[in-house]
Amino acid sequence: MRRSETLSLQAALAQLWDEDPELYEHMLERQLLDQLPTLLGVLGRYLQKASIDDGVLRLKMTSAAARQELNMRLNPLREQLNRAVRAELVRIIQVF
């Protein structure tokens, strides 16, 4: 089907995300996971694996000291991560 009007890229993406919100959420998850080592700062070098599922961010760290440090800063970290993607994406952070 051909459209007679021209859409801007921003409008086309907004329409796509309105039709499929899971696609938008998946894009935000990928964006967060890509930025995660930078957002963790020095502790990012100890990050072995990260995944997000249903608002739960799971971080596997290679250092016990890094795990302990992250566990002490869970709430500020969660707020910082959500600010980075401009959405309430992360509800719980699990560090192991």
C-alpha positions in Angstrom: 0.0 0.0 0.0 1.4 3.4 -1.0 1.1 6.4 1.2 0.4 9.7 -0.3 1.9 11.8 2.5 5.6 11.9 3.5 6.5 11.1 7.1 9.6 12.2 8.9 11.9 9.5 10.2 11.0 10.6 13.8 7.3 10.3 13.1 7.7 7.0 11.4 9.6 5.6 14.3 7.1 7.0 16.8 4.3 5.3 14.9 6.2 2.0 14.8 6.9 2.1 18.5 3.2 2.9 19.2 2.2 -0.1 17.2 4.8 -2.4 18.8 5.8 -1.2 22.3 7.9 -4.4 22.9 10.2 -3.3 20.0 10.7 0.1 21.7 11.5 -1.6 25.1 13.9 -4.0 23.4 15.7 -1.0 21.8 16.0 0.7 25.2 17.4 -2.5 26.7 20.0 -2.7 24.0 20.9 0.9 24.4 21.3 0.4 28.2 23.4 -2.7 27.8 25.7 -0.9 25.3 26.2 2.0 27.7 26.5 -0.1 30.9 30.3 -0.4 31.1 30.7 3.4 30.7 27.9 4.1 33.3 29.5 1.8 35.8 32.8 3.7 35.5 35.8 2.0 37.0 33.7 -1.0 38.1 32.8 -1.6 34.4 36.0 -3.4 33.9 34.8 -6.1 36.2 31.6 -6.7 34.4 31.5 -10.2 32.9 27.9 -10.4 31.7 24.8 -8.3 31.8 21.2 -9.0 30.9 17.8 -7.4 31.3 14.5 -9.4 31.6 11.2 -7.9 32.8 12.8 -5.0 34.5 15.4 -7.0 36.3 19.0 -6.1 35.4 21.4 -9.0 36.2 25.1 -8.2 36.5 27.7 -10.9 36.7 31.0 -9.5 38.1 34.4 -11.0 38.2 35.5 -9.3 41.4 34.0 -9.9 44.9 35.0 -6.3 45.9 33.2 -4.9 42.8 30.1 -6.9 43.7 30.1 -5.6 47.2 30.5 -2.0 46.0 27.6 -2.3 43.5 25.4 -3.9 46.2 26.0 -0.9 48.4 25.0 1.5 45.6 22.0 -0.3 44.0 19.4 2.5 44.3 21.6 5.4 43.0 22.8 3.1 40.2 19.2 2.1 39.3 18.2 5.8 39.1 21.3 6.6 37.0 20.7 3.8 34.5 17.0 4.8 34.1 18.0 8.5 33.6 20.5 7.3 30.9 17.7 5.8 28.8 15.0 8.3 29.9 12.6 5.6 30.9 11.7 3.5 34.0 13.3 0.4 32.5 15.3 -1.1 35.4 13.2 -1.9 38.5 15.5 -4.4 40.2 19.3 -4.9 40.0 20.8 -8.3 40.9 24.6 -8.5 41.3 26.3 -11.9 41.4 
